[in-house]
Amino acid sequence: GSVAYLFDYQGCVTLKAGPDEDTVMQWALGADAQDVEVLSDGFWVTTAPEDFAKVRAALINEPECEVDEALMRWVPKVCIPVDDDVAEKVARLMHILEDLDDVQAVFSNVQWPD
């Protein structure tokens, strides 16, 4: 699309909390993941598209590791912070777009307010 340059296509694996950060880093980076981000309820591991299957399999095969979600997605290079009013309008637009028959997926570079 016309805004694809604003996004990177990456493998994303979300892990539930449990193991410590150093252990997750060792597992993920040992399988050629690009990055590990600590979340409030677990970890977010990103991979290059060509390494996604290998990283996903390595994490799934770790007995202490619980994979919550693993998929390929368009990740924004830069997120744009918005206030509650704009966030509500963007969310409404995204829902409308997702409901269209010809639309397979909708991605955004909005940084949602807390």
C-alpha positions in Angstrom: 0.0 0.0 0.0 0.8 3.6 -0.1 2.0 3.7 3.5 3.8 0.4 3.7 7.2 2.2 4.1 6.0 3.3 7.6 6.0 -0.4 8.7 8.3 -3.4 9.0 7.1 -6.9 8.4 8.2 -8.9 11.4 7.5 -12.1 13.2 6.0 -11.4 16.6 5.8 -13.9 19.5 4.1 -12.9 22.7 5.1 -14.9 25.8 3.3 -15.1 29.1 5.1 -14.1 32.3 7.0 -16.8 34.1 10.6 -17.1 33.2 13.0 -14.2 34.0 14.2 -11.7 31.4 17.7 -13.1 31.1 16.3 -16.6 30.4 13.9 -15.4 27.7 16.7 -13.3 26.1 18.9 -16.4 26.0 16.2 -18.5 24.4 15.1 -15.9 21.9 18.5 -14.5 20.9 19.9 -18.1 20.7 17.3 -18.8 18.0 18.2 -15.6 16.1 15.4 -13.3 17.3 15.9 -9.6 16.7 14.7 -8.2 20.0 13.0 -9.0 23.3 10.8 -6.4 24.9 9.5 -6.8 28.5 5.8 -6.2 28.9 3.8 -5.9 32.1 2.4 -9.4 31.7 5.2 -11.2 29.7 7.5 -10.6 26.8 7.3 -9.6 23.1 9.8 -11.2 20.8 10.4 -9.9 17.3 12.1 -11.7 14.4 13.0 -11.2 10.8 10.4 -12.9 8.6 12.9 -15.6 7.5 13.7 -16.5 11.1 10.1 -16.5 12.4 9.4 -20.3 12.2 12.7 -21.1 13.8 12.3 -18.7 16.7 8.6 -19.7 17.3 9.6 -23.4 17.3 12.5 -22.8 19.7 10.2 -20.9 22.2 7.4 -23.4 21.9 9.8 -26.3 22.7 11.1 -24.7 25.9 9.2 -26.4 28.8 9.1 -23.3 31.0 8.0 -21.0 28.1 4.3 -20.4 27.4 3.7 -18.8 24.0 0.5 -16.7 24.1 0.5 -15.7 20.4 2.8 -16.1 17.4 2.2 -14.4 14.1 3.6 -12.3 11.3 2.5 -8.7 11.3 3.3 -5.2 10.1 5.0 -3.3 13.0 5.1 0.5 12.8 8.6 2.1 12.6 7.3 5.1 14.5 4.2 5.3 16.7 2.1 8.5 16.9 0.7 9.3 20.3 -3.0 10.5 20.3 -5.4 11.7 22.9 -8.6 9.9 24.0 -10.8 11.7 21.5 -8.6 10.9 18.5 -8.0 7.3 19.7 -11.8 6.8 19.8 -12.2 8.1 16.2 -9.2 5.9 15.0 -10.7 2.9 16.7 -14.0 3.5 15.1 -12.4 3.8 11.6 -10.4 0.7 12.1 -13.5 -1.3 13.1 -15.3 0.0 10.0 -12.4 -1.0 7.8 -12.1 -4.5 9.4 -15.8 -5.1 8.7 -15.3 -4.6 4.9 -15.3 -7.9 3.0 -12.3 -7.1 0.9 -10.1 -6.2 3.9 -8.0 -8.9 5.4 -6.2 -7.0 8.2 -5.8 -3.4 9.4 -2.6 -2.1 11.0 -2.0 1.3 12.6 0.9 3.4 13.9 -1.3 4.9 16.7 0.2 4.8 20.2 -3.0 4.3 22.2 -3.5 6.3 25.4 -3.3 4.3 28.7 
